[in-house]
Amino acid sequence: MFSYRDKEQSYLCRVPDTGLVIVLREGDYKYRRNHEASLRVQDPDYNFVLLAQGTWREMLMYRRLITGRSLTNVS
């Protein structure tokens, strides 16, 4: 059975200074975007890069594909 979290709108983002790929829930994503917009000096290198949006489960699967965690080394 699916939980509410699986159907919740989520965002797959890349953190520019570290290169990490993270999944944010809608509230966290909106908070981050509002914070970026409220800075006195806009810095495009500081802003998260939106890669995809969808359900929590979809974004976790995309994250695993991007980071290579779902791939196995078959010899």
C-alpha positions, -999 to +999 in steps of 0.1 A: +000+000+000+013+035-008+016+061+019+010+098+015+048+103+013+050+082-019+024+105-036+038+138-023+053+162-048+091+160-047+120+176-065+153+161-076+180+188-073+218+191-076+236+211-050+261+233-070+290+236-046+292+199-037+276+183-067+254+161-046+220+150-059+192+153-033+155+148-031+134+176-015+098+176-005+076+204-018+078+225+014+116+223+016+120+231-020+097+262-018+116+273+013+149+270-005+137+289-035+123+317-013+156+319+005+175+322-028+152+349-040+155+369-008+193+372-009+206+408-013+232+397-039+219+370-063+244+343-069+234+318-096+262+295-086+245+292-051+211+281-065+200+245-065+196+231-100+162+214-106+167+181-124+132+166-122+099+167-103+074+140-095+064+117-066+088+109-038+092+073-050+100+084-086+126+109-074+143+083-053+145+060-083+159+088-105+185+097-078+196+061-076+200+060-114+220+093-114+243+083-085+248+048-099+235+030-068+211+009-087+236-003-112+255-035-106+289-046-120+282-078-139+314-095-152 
